[in-house]
Amino acid sequence: MVDEGSPAEPGGAEPAPGDGDLGEVLGPEAAEDAEAEGGDGEDLDSEDPGREGADGERVLIEVLEYLARNLVDNPDAVQVTTAQGERGLVLQLHVDQEDMGKVIGRSGRTARALRTMVRAAGTRNGVSAFVEIVE
């Protein structure tokens, strides 16, 4: 049982130095720099060079792949495909059948969190995106 106490005070204590950093979402320039240094990401521009927002789409794909690979037991089976939907870009997340429960989570909480993170990254990069979890 959790002890009852007073609510957290604004401007509370800073995190301890050993807590670590959760990381950051890299912008398109940082993603291109990482690829130039030997990254093995897909080149979405080669599919359709005239398509706008390809850098933003690449960032969203990388964000979703990163999050999903760190959730599942079989990260090699994680694959993200894209499609154009009525409301914008649709990212289709494919995972191993045994990992579906981990990606969806209890009552869909993990799936909702993944969608929120991708939507936030899309807003930052000017791309409207939605996540579908596909068997």
C-alpha positions as CSV (number, residue, x, y, z in Angstrom):
1,M,0.0,0.0,0.0
2,V,1.2,3.5,-0.7
3,D,1.7,5.9,2.2
4,E,-0.5,8.9,2.0
5,G,1.3,12.2,2.0
6,S,1.2,15.7,0.8
7,P,1.2,16.4,-3.0
8,A,4.5,17.1,-4.7
9,E,5.6,20.7,-4.3
10,P,6.3,22.7,-7.5
11,G,10.0,23.1,-8.2
12,G,10.9,19.9,-6.3
13,A,14.3,18.3,-6.0
14,E,16.4,17.7,-9.1
15,P,16.9,14.1,-10.1
16,A,19.9,12.3,-8.7
17,P,23.0,12.3,-11.0
18,G,22.9,8.5,-11.3
19,D,19.2,8.4,-12.5
20,G,20.4,8.7,-16.2
21,D,18.9,10.4,-19.1
22,L,15.9,9.2,-21.0
23,G,17.4,10.4,-24.3
24,E,16.0,12.8,-26.8
25,V,14.3,12.7,-30.2
26,L,16.8,13.8,-32.9
27,G,15.7,16.2,-35.5
28,P,16.2,15.6,-39.2
29,E,19.7,17.2,-39.3
30,A,20.9,14.9,-36.5
31,A,19.5,11.8,-38.2
32,E,21.3,12.7,-41.4
33,D,24.5,13.2,-39.5
34,A,24.1,9.8,-37.9
35,E,23.5,8.2,-41.3
36,A,26.6,9.9,-42.7
37,E,28.6,8.4,-39.9
38,G,27.7,4.9,-41.0
39,G,24.0,4.5,-40.0
40,D,22.1,1.8,-41.8
41,G,18.7,3.5,-42.0
42,E,16.4,3.3,-45.0
43,D,16.5,6.1,-47.6
44,L,12.9,7.1,-47.9
45,D,13.9,9.9,-50.4
46,S,14.9,7.3,-53.0
47,E,11.3,5.9,-53.2
48,D,9.8,9.3,-54.2
49,P,12.3,12.2,-54.4
50,G,9.6,14.8,-54.8
51,R,7.7,13.8,-51.6
52,E,7.7,16.5,-48.9
53,G,8.3,15.6,-45.3
54,A,10.4,12.6,-46.1
55,D,12.9,13.6,-43.4
56,G,10.1,14.0,-40.8
57,E,8.8,10.6,-41.8
58,R,12.2,9.0,-41.4
59,V,12.4,10.4,-37.9
60,L,9.0,9.0,-37.0
61,I,9.9,5.6,-38.3
62,E,13.1,5.6,-36.3
63,V,11.3,6.7,-33.2
64,L,8.7,4.0,-33.5
65,E,11.3,1.3,-34.3
66,Y,13.5,2.3,-31.4
67,L,10.6,2.2,-28.9
68,A,9.2,-1.1,-30.2
69,R,12.6,-2.8,-30.3
70,N,13.2,-1.9,-26.7
71,L,9.9,-3.3,-25.6
72,V,9.9,-6.7,-27.3
73,D,11.8,-10.0,-26.8
74,N,12.5,-10.4,-30.5
75,P,13.7,-7.0,-31.8
76,D,14.8,-8.4,-35.2
77,A,11.1,-9.0,-36.0
78,V,10.1,-5.4,-35.6
79,Q,9.3,-3.7,-38.9
80,V,7.6,-0.4,-39.7
81,T,5.9,0.2,-43.0
82,T,4.2,3.4,-44.1
83,A,1.0,4.2,-45.9
84,Q,-1.0,7.3,-46.7
85,G,-4.3,7.5,-44.9
86,E,-7.2,10.0,-45.0
87,R,-5.9,11.8,-41.9
88,G,-2.2,11.7,-42.8
89,L,0.8,9.3,-42.6
90,V,0.0,5.8,-41.2
91,L,2.9,3.9,-39.6
92,Q,2.1,0.2,-39.5
93,L,4.1,-1.6,-36.7
94,H,4.7,-5.3,-37.3
95,V,6.1,-7.4,-34.4
96,D,6.4,-11.1,-33.7
97,Q,3.1,-12.7,-32.6
98,E,4.6,-13.6,-29.2
99,D,5.4,-9.9,-28.6
100,M,2.0,-8.5,-29.4
101,G,1.0,-8.4,-25.7
102,K,4.1,-6.4,-24.8
103,V,3.4,-3.8,-27.5
104,I,-0.2,-3.4,-26.7
105,G,0.1,-3.6,-22.9
106,R,-2.6,-3.8,-20.2
107,S,-5.8,-2.2,-21.5
108,G,-3.8,-0.8,-24.4
109,R,-1.7,1.5,-22.3
110,T,1.6,0.8,-24.0
111,A,0.0,1.1,-27.5
112,R,-1.5,4.5,-26.4
113,A,1.9,5.6,-25.1
114,L,3.6,4.6,-28.4
115,R,0.9,6.6,-30.4
116,T,1.4,9.6,-28.2
117,M,5.2,9.6,-28.6
118,V,4.9,9.2,-32.4
119,R,2.3,11.9,-32.6
120,A,4.5,14.3,-30.5
121,A,7.5,13.6,-32.7
122,G,5.4,14.2,-35.8
123,T,4.1,17.5,-34.4
124,R,7.7,18.5,-33.8
125,N,8.7,17.6,-37.4
126,G,5.5,18.9,-39.1
127,V,4.1,15.5,-40.0
128,S,0.7,14.2,-39.1
129,A,1.1,10.5,-38.2
130,F,-0.9,7.7,-36.7
131,V,0.3,4.3,-35.5
132,E,-1.4,1.0,-36.3
133,I,-0.3,-2.3,-34.7
134,V,-0.6,-5.0,-37.3
135,E,-0.4,-8.8,-36.8
